[in-house]
Amino acid sequence: MSKKEPYFAEFGPIFIRFLVGFHLFYGNWGRLVQRAAYNDFHALLVRNHFPMPTAMAYVSAGAQVVCGILFMLGLFTRPAAAIMVINFVAALTMVHWGQAYPRQFLALMMLCTSIFLLLHGPGRVALDNLRKR
């Protein structure tokens, strides 16, 4: 027989959603609106042999900004998390593979928190819960 979790346990994911969502937004907004930041990201994709790096720079940065906002709101959390799982699997395999753990940590953290949100959902405080009513 499983033990029922306390009512407040479902408030925990909001902290994960907000921190990761804000980081996704903050870390990528500049890539969409500042030419120098976009050029740096584009150069990273070129160095790591991504296909169509010009388009992929906008796709990746745009997806991270949008998914970051969705995470913070708790809206379409699972689909946004699925997109971020794909994004960070690509980042880890194409950019961070073979790097020392400290260089991989941020991408690993983003991947693992995205997997958590994909499997667990947004928790109690989320717009997804209003959408389901």
N, C-alpha and C positions, 0 to 999 in steps of 0.2 A: 504494500500500500504506500502510495507516495504522500509525502507531507506537503500540505498547502503552504506556499510561500506567503510571507506577510504582505499585507496590502501595499505597503510602501516600497517593496522590492521592485515593483514595476516603474518606479520613478527614476531608478538608476540609469537607464539608457539615455535619458535626456542629457546627462553630463557628457557621455560619449558622443552623442549626436552633435551637441553644440560645439564641443572642442574640435572634433574632426571636421565638421561642417565649416566652422570658421576658418580653420587652417586651409582647407581646400579652396575656399573663396579668397582668402587673403593672399595665399601663395600663387594664385593664378589670374586674378583680376588684372594685374599689371601686364601680364602676357597678352591680354586681349586689347588693352588700351594704350600701352606704351611701346613704341617701336623698338627701343633698345631691349626691353625685356623679352619681347617676341623674338627678336633676332638672336638673343642668347639661347632661348629655348629651341629655336629652329636649328641653330648650330649644334646643340646637344643631340638632337634627333639625327642630323646628318652624320655626325661623328659615330653614332651608334647604328648606322645603316637602317634606319626606319624607312619603309616604303612611303613615298609621297610626303616627305617631311614638311613641305609648305602647308598642305592641307591638314596633316596630322597634328601640327602645332596648334592650329585653331581648334580642331576637333577635341584633342586631349585637354587643352586649357579650358575650352568652353564647357566640356562635360564636367570637369572638376568644379568650375564655378557654379553651374546649374545644380549639380548633385550636392555641392556644399550647402547651397541655399535650401534644397529639399531636405537634407539631413537636419539642418537647424530647425526647420518648420515641422519636421516629422511628417512630411507629405510625400506620398509615393516612395516611401523609404526603402522598401524591398527592391523595386525596380532600379532606383538610384544606386543602391548598394551593389546590385548585380553588375551595373555598368562600371562601378569603381573596382570591383573584383577583376574584371577584364582589364581595365586600365593598369592596375598595379601588378597584375601577373605579367603584362607586357613590359612594364617598367623594370620589374625585377629580372626578367629573363634577358631583356635586350640591353639594359643599362647597368644594373647592379650585380649581375652574375659574376662571381669571382672576386668581388670587392670585399674588403674587410667588413666584419659585422657592423661597426659604427657607421659606415657609409650606406649600408643596407637598411639600417634601423627604421628610418622614417617611412620608407616604402613598405617594409614589413608591417609596421604599425598600422598604416593605412589599409593594407590588405586584410590584416586580421580583424580590425574594427569593422571593415566593410563586410567580411564574412559573418561576423557577429550580428550585424544589423540585418543581413540577408536571412539568416537562420532564425533570429529571435524576434525581429520586428522592432518597431520604434519605441515600445513601452507605452505606459499609460498616458503620458502628456504628449500628445501628437495630433496633428490635424488628420492623420490617417484614421484615427478613431472617430472623428466627426464625419468623415467622408463615408464610413461604413454604415452610418445610421440611416 
